Amino acid sequence: MLSIAALLLTACSSNEDLTENQEPMSQDYIMLRPMTTGTTRGIVTTPVNFREFKVNATAGPGVPSTYETFQVYVKSIDGTVWNTYADAAGTTADRRLWPEAGTLNFDAFAPSDLVDAYTVKDYPANQEDVMVAYETGSKAANLVTGVPLYFRHVMSQISVLATNMDTENYEVKVLGVKLVNLNGKGTLTHPAASTGSSFSWDNYTPWSSLNTLNSYMNKAGGAPTATSITTSRVSQAITLNGTAIDITFGNGPMLVLPQTLTAADLTNVNTTGAYLAVLVQIKTKQTIYEADHTTIRFQANEVIYPRPKTAASMAYLADPAASAAAVGSFGFAAVPINTALKPGNKYTYTINFFAPSGGGCGWVDPMPSNPDVQHLSSASDPDVDLNPGVRNPTDPTQAYNPTSNQAYNATNPTYYDGTTNVAPTDNLLPGAEIVNSDRPIYFTVEVDNWANNNQNLNM
């Protein structure tokens, strides 16, 4: 009898035996006794909701030529009893026997509909934790103990936290975060050697032929539908404080293909480099002075990003909803990243606005739109200012051009202050620092296997 005895996921340090009422050992059909500690998808899952994977069994040395190898679905309704089925619907039991001699090779993977030419799903809440396992077994060695299948995560996981380290002078509200310019397609190579306790990533590279740059958005309100992108989410904005908090808005971490990122040149509106951008609205709490302590940099209660669009939005209005409308919603503040993303690792970026010793709040995003818009073929996101660094005039020639990603028109740098056109002194080109700072950004990296890989990003 073939017994696949242990499903071990490397995310944690202890294992939970999920088997209870298996069939008696005197029978000849497949018995499954999986053990698991949990997996991670776009929304982190647990042993309670890990329910299926797929197994290919192929003949190894000594297997009789008459033995029929197989591919089966492994499913569980409640996480305690696992069965094999011939079809994805799980309606037809397909229990297999061990060959009397020889060794079988077991290639297991999840999700069960995984294809080798893989594309990462657009929305973090729908993204999948791709896992693979490989082991060999025989009737003589594994009839009673079963074949342990150690699943390995082959994606990289990215979480984003944020903190405002100068709450005395600035208020920072966050409505979303996006990850820009990562390869979204690749070809999966299944392991051909044991993924058990002696497994090493030095001997296995899961992904090849990476291509197709894509961007991923986590915004308040969850994964958008064809119509929800047109609905404002301003009321769900988070006000940052001195404690780092998760800004994925309940959509879970982003699961991406492992790859080495090249930092974006944020001054290039057509950059292919990688960066994080936080959808923010930033205002002062009191008058901010230059280093001479005399020259005023910002007035008290002034919205400084996105740049105000009218006289009414120069000062923060008492009504947050009205203020957001006057300012032109929120704008993306960008941070370039160049991390080498490894399979099975979790990377937690902590974005620090106004870090001590001259920290700022990032750079003007060169491509300041919500990527969900292009995925949905929608017109725009009402919460996103497409000209965040510009005190935008009523002149429509300065409107954002989605074709060229041009966010600023230097030939007509005027804005309307309610009474007259004046030449602004603080328009910002893409890639410009939103607030001049001595040390706008640095980050440190700590690597752990599907644990925290913390990176502090000072804005």
Disulfide bonds with the S-S distance in Angstrom:
none
